[in-house]
Amino acid sequence: MSAWRVMGIDYGLVRIGLALSDEQRTVATPLRTLSAGQGLMPRLFALLGEYSVGLVVVGRPWRSNGSPGTIDSRILHFSRVLQTRGIHVAFQDESGTSQAADLLTAPNQRHKRDGKRDRIAAAFLLQEFLDEREGLQDLDANASDFAEEIPA
């Protein structure tokens, strides 16, 4: 089995934060921030190939009452697009990741505009996923073993 990495995505309506695991799939690192909208998917697919990504973890925000966040339907649509292109997708609760990223970037509000906050939030959600998945670090593991069904 060839080496593959995991990419974390903090999906937003304006910016998409990206983080990448190391080759052992133990450590998440902020990668970059892409602008949402036209041209996003070709740029994202190029990065997935460049970094040998086998699994994409997309953050889903949950409210304190257990219901999905306001942009959940868009996140699920985005995830379906990835899946139709043969990308294995999993989900991670991203609640609180942007606030945690703010603690690292505050008080400089410029980071919200330049996307640093988004890629740090992606790294937080990806690190949580890496820490919680038994067997993910097994170099013989298949990315498909960690993929999830996308809710309707």
Disulfide bonds with the S-S distance in Angstrom:
none
